[in-house]
Structure formats: structure tokens, C-alpha cells
Amino acid sequence: MSLWYAFINTLLPFQWLEPNFMKNALLAMLVAAPLFGALGSFVVSNKMSFFSDAIGHSALTGIAFGVLLGIRDPLIAMVGFSLILGFAIITVKTRGKSSADTIIGVFSSTSVALGIVLLSATGNFARYQKYLIGDILSITPQEILLLAVVAAGAATLWVAMYNKMLLANLHRTLAKSRGIRVFATEQLFALLTALIVTIAIRWTGLLIINALLVLPAAAARFVTRSSRGYLLVAILISLLSSVVGLAASYYLGAASGATIVLVNGAIFLICLVAGTLRRG
């Protein structure tokens, strides 16, 4: 981290980057933002925005089961539960006859209620309220390393599976005719989404994690025409909003995650207007 601190002090000598915790937060967002942008582009295209929101809000349930099972690290319990929930949602959505939003809504509301009941009954709800809003400024070098490892693994999987996921998203029947295992591909994407969302919740907060995924991709759709351009613009918007939001939160004394979401919202409106004017 000393090299990162020296780099920031030399090339980016801004007031908001003077504290080491802001340097850590910036590095974390530079790692996480491309993940949010890339993953969000598929979340929006697959009409799975509600799915990622369900995974985020079920984090409390994972924590609750972790408490009951005596798991000391809440992250382990959250990841385990989110992967199980993600697998169950996609399985029922694929095999069942109900609409996707209905199935996701049933799983989401039930899991959230179960988590609140279990935590409140055991007297642990107040202890884990911090996961509601998150705190990117508290991230440690060890946690940044974990985030980087997950990002590297996700990027590798993304490159290997991108064409298959894209075709499965555009035309399921055509994808099956090309030998693509659509169900397995959808499950892999869902589990990847669940993993990244759950790991990021500790620092972004479960109340706004979905916005960090959806807004950059939603904004990019207004100003791009190709799938490649859509992906790249979503990543750039995610990076820009993360850096600008982090700096703004320092000067405003506001929650970093929420400020980043507001910047994302502003960019969304700008892209909406720009896209409308271009089509007009």
C-alpha cells in the first residue's frame, strides 16, 4: 500500500485524498467500479435488476443463519446464503410457470422477513445495522486484496463466458441450437452476481448496492448502440461516478455510497436527455 500512497501523494495531491482511508477507498472503488459497470450491463439487459436487489436485501438473512450456526465471519454466511438463494431463484424461474418478477419477489420478501425475525429474536439486529448503509471508508488493505482477487476471477470468467452469456440473453432457442447450456450459463451468471453483490455489501450497504449496479448500465443504454459500446460506457460511467461521488462525500461530510448513487443518478438524467435529443 505504501506504493499506492506515494503514487497518490505525488500525482494526485488533492485535499480529499490526504487521509489514508480515502486513498484506500479510492483504490477499492477503482477495483469495484468496473465490476459494477460490466455486471450491471448484463443485469439490465437480462431484466434482472430485481434479482440483484433481492440478493442484496437477503444479506441480513445470511448473517442471521451465520449467528445461529456460530459462524464468526458474517461474510462467509452471507456469501453462502446468497449463492443458495441465487441458485434457487434461477431454478424456480426456469422450471416454474410464474413470471420472473413474481418468483423473485416471493423469494426476496420471504428471505428478508426471515432475516429480520431471526436477528431481532436473537437480539443481534442492532449489531448488524451497519450493513444497511455500508462504509467504504472503513475498508482495509486486506479487504481490498480480497476484492481484487474476486475481481480478477470474475474478469477471467467474464472473458471466457461473455459470448455465451450474450447469446443466451439475446435468443435462448438459438443459443441451445448452438450447443450452449442455457440453464447452466444463467446459473453461472446468477451466482457471479450474487457473489459480487454480497462481497460488496459490507462497504456499499445493502440499501444501495442495486443502484450501483443498475444506474451506470441504465444510463449507458441511452447513449450507445452496440453491445461493446454499451459495456464500455457502463464501465466508464461507473468509474466516473465512483470517483466524483467519493470526492463529493468528503467535502459534504455525507455517506460515500449514497453520494456515489446520487452522482450516478445525475449522470443517468444527463444521458436520458442526451439520448432523447439525439433520437429527436
N, C-alpha and C positions, 0 to 999 in steps of 0.2 A: 504493500500500500504506500510505502514511502516514495516509490517512483511516481505513483499517481498523484500524491500530494505535491511533489516537486513539479510535476508537469502542470498542474492547475495553478500553482503559485507563480510559475514563470509565464505561461501563455494566457491564462485567464485570471488575472489579478482583480477580480470583482469583489466587492464587499460581501455579497451574499455567499460567496464561496470561501470566505476566510475560515469559518469553523470546519473542523474535520468531519463533523456529522453531515454537513451539507455536501462536502466532497464525496462522502460515502453514498449519500442519497442520489447524487448526480450519476455516479458510476452505476448504481443499481438501476436507475431509470434508463440509462443508455443500453443496459443489457436487456431489461424487461420490455421497453417500448417496442422494439422490432418484433418481439414475440406477440405482443398485444395487437399490433397492426396486421401482421401476417395471419395470425389465428382469427382475428376479428373479420378479416375479409372472407374467410370460409364460413364463419359463424353467421354472418349476414346473408351470404349467398345461399347457404343451406337453410335459411329461415329457422335458425337455432338460437336466436337471441334469448328466448325464454329458457332454453336448456342451460346455457351458461349462467343465467340468473338463478335458476333452480340449484345448480351446483354450488354457487356462491352462498346462497342463503341456507344451504344444508350443512354448512361448516359447523354450526353450533351443535348439530346432532352428532357429527363425528366426534367433537370434543366431549359431548355427554357420554357417548359409549366408551371413549378413552378413559374418562373418570371412573366409570363403573367397572372397567376391566383392569384398572390400575396402571394404565399406560402413562408414563410420566411426560413424555413429549407429545403435546397436543397435535403437532404436525403429522406425526405418524398416524394417529387416529383419524384426523381429517382426511388425509390422502386415501387411507384405506376405505373409509366410508364413501368418499366421493367417487372412487373407482367402481365400487359396488353399485352405487346409485346410478352412475352413468351407464354402466352395462345393463342394468335393469330397465332403465328408461328406453334405451335404443332397442332392446329386445322386445319389449311390450309394444313399442311404436311400430316395429317392423312386422311383428306377428299378429298384433291386435287389429281391431276394426275401428277403434275410436280415432279421432283426429289427433295429430301430434300435440297441439296446444292443450287439449283436454288431458291427455296422458301425462304430459309434463306438469300441468297444473295440479293433478292429483298427487303425484309423487312429491312435488315441491311443497305444497301446503301441508301434507301429512308429515314429511320429514322435519320441516321447520317447527311445527307444533310439537312433535315428539321431542325435539332437541330442547325447546323451551321448557317443556314439562319436566324432563329428566334433570336439567340443570337447576331449575328452580326448586324441585323437590329435594335435591341433594344439597341445596344452599350454595351452589357454585356459580350461579348466573352472574352475579356482580363481578366475580373474579375474571370472567372471560368476556366482559362487555367491550374490552379494548379491541376485540376482533370485529366489532361493528363498524368502526371508523378507521382502524389501522393506524400505523405510524411509520412512514418511510424513513423518517429522520432517526429512528432508533435502530436501523439495520446495521449489522456488524460486518466486518470483513469476512468472517466465516460464513455468514449468511449470503453475502454477495458471491462467494465462491460456489456455494450450493446453487444459487440462481444461475450462475454462469455454466455450471455442469449441466443443469436441466436445459438451459438454452441451447447448448451445443448438441445435446442429444436430440432435442426437438428439431433443430435445424437439419441434422442428418436425416432424421425420419421424414422431414418435410420434403427434402430434395428427392429422396427415394420414392415417396408415395404421391408426390404432387400431381402428376398426370392422371394417376388412377383416381385420386380423390376428386379431381376436376371433372373427369368424365362421368364418374358415379353421380356427381352433383348435377351435371347437365342432363344426363339421359341414362336412367338406371337400366333400361332394357338393352340399349346399345352397349353399355358397359358390361353387362352379363354376356352378351354375344361375343365380346372380345376376350372373354375368359377372366374377367375381373370379378373377384368375390366381393360383391357389393356390401353384403352384410358385414363381412369381416373388415372391409375398408371403413364403413360407417362406425363400427365399434372402435376401431383404432383411432379414428379422428375424435370420437366422443371421449375416449379415455385420455387422449392427449390434452384435450380441452379441460377435462376435469382435473388432471394433474397440474397443469399450469395455473388454472384459476385458484386451486386450493393452496398451492405454494405461495402465490402472490397475495392471498387474502391477509396474511399476517401484517403486511406493510401497507396495503391499499385499503383494506376494510371491506367486509362482505356487502355493505350497503351500496358501494360504488364500483365494485370490480367489474360488473357487467357493462357499465358506461364506458370504462376504459377500453373494453374490447369492441363495443358496438359503434361508438361515435366516430372514431377515425375511419373505419370502414364505410359507415353510412355516408360520411362526408365525401369520401373518395369516389363513391358511385356517381355523384353529381357532375364530376369534372373529368371523368375518364371514360374511354370507350373500349379498351382492350383489357383482357384479364391480367396481362402482365402489368400494364399501366395502373390498373386498379390496385394490384398488390403493392406496387412500389409507392404509390401515392398514399395508401393507407399507412404504410410503414413510416413515411416521411411526416405525415400529419401526427402520428403517434409520438414520434421523436420530438417534433417541434412543440407540441402541446405539453409534453412532459417537462422539457427544459424551461419553457416560458412559465408554466404553472408552478414549477418548483421555485423559480426565482421570485415570482409574484407572491407566493405564500410566505417567503422570508420577509419581504417588506411589509406585507399586510398583517403578519402575525397570525395567519389562518392555517387551517389544516391543509397539508400539502396535497393529499389525494383529492379532496373536494375541489381545491383550486385548479388542479390539473383537469378535472372533469369540466369545470366552467370554461376553461380555455378551449377544451375540445368542443364544447357547445357553441362557443363563439365562432370557431373555425367551421363548424357544421353549418351555421347560418350563412357565413360568407360563401361557402361552396354551394349552398342551396340557391342563393341569389345569383351567383356566377353561372351555375348550370341553367337556371331559368332564363337568364338573359341570353345565353348562347343559343338555347333552343328557340327563343323567340325571334 
